[in-house]
Amino acid sequence: MNKAIGGVELSSLARGFDVTDAMLKTSKVELLLARSICPGKYVALVAGDVADVTASVEEGARRAGPAHVDNFVIPNVHPDIFPALYGSLSETELQSLGIIETFSVSSLIEAADAAAKAASVKLIEIRLAMALGGKAFVTFTGEVAAVETAVKVGAAAAGRKGLLTDAVAIPQPRPELLREMI
């Protein structure tokens, strides 16, 4: 069971491969994702025990040098983060819909974790930077008050880094929106 998630975001694809290799050699972590993202950036995400993830991300951020864009470590990550990263949609009915959009992958995962921990919501998907101009967004559902709280808390988390694009809560969304999210 992974207790922490962390990542490093870079402005160089070549340096991204080097950083990912260094992160994996530094400590015992599971590679969740390592790929190019729009617009010409690279992201490496790892999971594992808090100490291992922290050491891995610290080495990755150090090794990134001037290509470093952002990094994060979330200890005791909310368990919905992992399935949401893989887009495994389990909800078929939207009570209300929350959406948080950010300018970076790192800030989005931090916002998603904060939102999921703040209220009783179910994460639907975390979409990372591909065909989004480098931005990322998370979608989640739950009762209106819970979604509004989660949006507020998640948006504040992204806003602390100055990377919030927008955040909305939609009560009783039309069912057609679910088709567009799959």
N, C-alpha and C positions, 0 to 999 in steps of 0.2 A: 504494500500500500504506500503510495507516494504521499508524503506529507508536505512537500514544498514544490514550487515551480519557480523557475527563473529563466531569464533570457537576456540576450545581448542583441541589439539592433545596430547595424553598421551601414555606412554609405558606400562601402566597397565590397563587391562580390568576391574578388580574389582574397581579400583580407578575411571575409566571412568564412571561407573554407579553413583558413589557418586558425582562426579563433575557435571555430567549432572543434577542430582536432585538439587544440590545447584544452578546451573545456572538458572534453571526454577523457583526456589523459590525466587531468588534474585530480579527479575524484570519481567515485562510483556513482554515476548518474545515468539516467535513461534519456536518450535523445528522443524528444517528442517531435521536433520539427527543425529542419535546417534547409533553407531554400532562399532563392532570390524572391524579392517582393517588389512591387511597384513603389516608387519610380526608380528602379536601379539600385535598390537597397538589398540587404541580406539580413535574415533573422535566424537565430539559433535558440531553441527552447529546450530546456532540460527539466527533469523531475527526479525526485529522490528524497533522501533525508535532508533536513534543513542544513546541517553543517556541510554536507557534500555539495548541495546546490549552491550554497553561499560561496564556497571555495571555487567552484567551477565558474560561476558568474564573475566573481572578482578577478580571476585569471583572464577570463574572456574580455572583460572591460579594460583591463591593463594592457592586454595584447593588442586590442583594437587600435590603440593609439589615436591618431587624428581621424580615423574612420569611425570612431565611436559616435553613435547617435543617442542611444538610450540603453538602459539596462534596469532590471528589477529582480527582486527575490520576494516571493510571498510564502512565508512559513504558514503551516496549517491552512493550506489553500482549501477553498470550498470544494467539496467533491463533485459538484456539477460542472466545474471548469473543464475537466478532462473530456467528458462526452460532448460538451458544447464546442470544444476545439475541433472535434471530428465531425460536427454537424449531425449528430445522431438525434434527430428530432423525435421526441417521444410524446410530445403534447399534440393532440388532435383538435382540441378546442381552445380557442383564445378567449379567456375571460376579459382580460385587458392586455395591452401590449406595451412593453417598455423597450425603448431603443436608446442606446448611448453610442455616439460616434466620436472618434478621436483621430488625431493626426498621426499617431504612432501605435504600433502593435503593443509595445510595452505598457503604455498608458492605458490601453484598452483592457488588457488582461487585469491590470490592477483595478480598474473601474468595475469590471465584471465581478471580480472577487468581492469588492466592497459592496456592490449592489446585492449580490446573492447572500451575503452575511447580514445585511441590514434588515431584510424583510423576508417573509415567506413567499418567495417567487421561484419559478422553475426556469432555469436558463434553457433557451431553445438552441441558439447557435452563436458562436463567436466566429466572425468572418474577418480574415486577416489579409489586408493589403492587396490582394490580387484583383486586378480590374477595378481598383478603388482609388487609384492615384496615390497609393501609399497609406491611405487611411484604413481604419478598421472599425467594426461595429459589433455590438452584442444585442441580441433580442432575448426577451424573457416575458413570461406571462404569470398571472396570478390575479388576486382580487385587486380592485382599483386602488384602494388605499395602500396596499403592499407594493404595487408597481410604482405608484407615485413616490413612496418613500425610497424604494430602491433606485429609481431614476435620480432623485435628489442626491442621495449619498454617493452613487457611482459617478455622477457628473462632478460632484465636488472633488472626488479623488483624482479625476483626470484634470480638473481645473487647477489643482495645486501645482501641476507641472506646466500649466499654460497650454495644454494640448487637447482640450475639449473642443470639438467641432459643434456638436449640438446634442440635445437629449430631449426626448418626448415621452409622454405617457398617453396612450390612446385608450379610453374606456370603450368597451363593447365594440371592438374593431370588426369591420366587415369580414366574413369568412374568406373572401377572395384574397385577402392579404396573406393567409396561410399558404395558399398556392404559390405565391411569389417568393416566399421564404424557403421553400423546399428546394 
